[in-house]
């Protein structure tokens, strides 16, 4: 039997209708049969920066097991073209379509999405577009599986947490009184303003569509969902809000596989960290996909 050799990661720029996107492609290991491929759907802001090592380790582990992986910096993020202040939610979904079609054509195997944090809402909204038979983001082939890592389930709640960073900064600088409301920031966005928050410029075309999204609205889903939730320790639970989403998806006939595991919040830790169990469990999950017909 030939030895499995992991090819080096390929860094390149992928052309889109709106400039180029920086990508990392992890080919399936030589000596293995590539039967599946996955596109990473990234989190936002500092969560992306803190997650890069974890995502790289996961991509390498998947590649060794025979799964091809594509990681893309979305418009205005990382080394891709554009500025974040010009990014839009619809534009990011269009980036995902380009990534999925490229990976499908490159590998000729089923493509799945692996989405972390805010990437989960982006992936869910993107998948909802696939149910429109004449939609603008139709793919060369349907998405096989959706894998969620610690998903953000409500856009408004996510924005509120982000807005509080701006309010805290404004209070420290004396721009607003303590107790300033997030409603004023939303009003600014609705007026077309761009907000600078924690070093990130957020436009109305990015924030306002996100503000309307809740994971419960995305049923039925066109593929199975594998949800990994990382908890602080043994005995911790999913939480009422996320449990409600899980129950709703199950009632609405979503093929949901929910896994709870203990580990560090690597996307939000002060020091760069990883969750080894999540790495192992995700590889095992994709290896099980290979046993299914394409």
C-alpha positions, 0 to 999 in steps of 0.5 A: 500500500502506498504511503499517504503524503499530505501535499503542501497547502496552495495559496492563491487568489480566486477571481470573482465578479468583484475582485480577487479573494485570497484562498488556501487550498488543502488537497486531499493527501496523496495515496488516499481517495478524495471522496469529499470536500469542504468549504470553511465559512469563517467567523467575523472580526477578531473571532476569525483572527483567533480561530485561524490556527484551529481552522488550519489544524482542522484543514490539515487533519481533514486533508490527511484523511482524504478530504479536500479543504478550501478556506477563503477570505471574504470580501474586505477581510484578510488578504482579499480585495476590498475594504470591510466598510464596502462589504455586504451580506449578499456579497459574502454569500456570492463569495461562498457560491464562487468558493463552492463552485471552484471546489466542486469543479476542482475535486468533482466530489460532494462539497460540504460547508463547515461554518464557525460562529457568525459563519453559521448564519451566513451558511444558513442564509446561503443554503436558503438561497439554494432552494430557489430554482432560479436564484442568482446563487445556484451552485454547480452541485448541491451542498452535501452536509452543513457542519456548524461549530459554536453557531451564532443563531441570532443576528440581532443578538450578535450585533448587540454584543458588537454594539456594546463594544462601541458604547463602552468605548464611547462612554470611556471617551465621554462621547455618550453617557453610561447606559447608552442604547444600541437603538441609536447605533441601529438608527445610524445604520438605517440612515446609511452610516458606516460605524467604526467598532473595535477597529472594524468599519461596519456598513448598513449593507452588512449589518442590516440584513444580519439584524433580521436573521434568526436560525429558526427561520431557515427550515426546511434545510436542504441537507443534514446539519451536524452541530458541535457546541463547545461547553465550558465543562462537564454538566454545562448545558446548551442554553435555553435559546439554542435548545429552542432552535434545536427543538424547532429544527427537529420539529420541522424535519431538519436532519439534525445531529447535535454534539456537546463537548467540553473545551476552550472557547478558542474563537474568543480566548485571550490566548490562541488556543485549540480544541483537540476533541473538536478536531478529532470529532470533525475528522471522524464525521467527514470520514463517516460521510465517505461511506455514504453514496455521493 
